Amino acid sequence: MSDALDVVQVATGGAAVFVAEMAKSGWDAFRRAVVHFFRLGGEENAEEELRLVDAARVRLLESPDGERDTVMQALQQQLLIQLAAFLQKHPDGAVELQALVDRSEESGSKVGAQVNVHHNTGSQVLLAGHDVNAGDFTYRAPENEK
C-alpha cells in the first residue's frame, strides 16, 4: 500500500471505524488496538495522536443528541486527515490500520441484539423487531417515530 490513493482509502475506512467505535461501550478494547497502531510512530508520537483521538471521543460523547450526526461527520473528516498524515509518515501502518477496520467490520456484522436471560422459570421472553403472532397472543411493534 504505497501509493497515495491506497493511504487515503485506508484512512477513510479507519476514520469511519474510529468514530463508530467511539460511540460503543467496547471503546476501551478498541482503544488498546489504536494505541498499538500509533506506537508505530514512536511512543512520544503515539501519545500526541491518542490525545487527539481521545479529545474527539469526548467531543462526540458530550454532543447533544440533535447534533450527534453532524459532530460524527466532522470528527470523521478530522480523523481522516489525522490518519492519512500518520500513514504518509508511516506507510507500513496501512496494513495494521486495515486490519483494525476489518476486525471492527467483522465484529459489527451481527444483525440484531444479543440477549442473555437467566432465572426465568415460569416466564416467557419475547424479543422482536416486528409484529409477533403466537396463537391467541399478538404483539404489534411500535411504529418508527420520525
ABEGO torsion letter per residue (X at the ends): XABAAAAAAAAAAAAAAAAAAAABAAAAAAAAAAAAAAAAAEAAAAAAAAAAAAAAAAAAAABBAAAAAAAAAAAAAAAAAAAAAAAAABAAAAAAAAAAAAAAAAAAABBEBBBBBBGABGBBBBBBABBBBBEABBBBBBBBBX
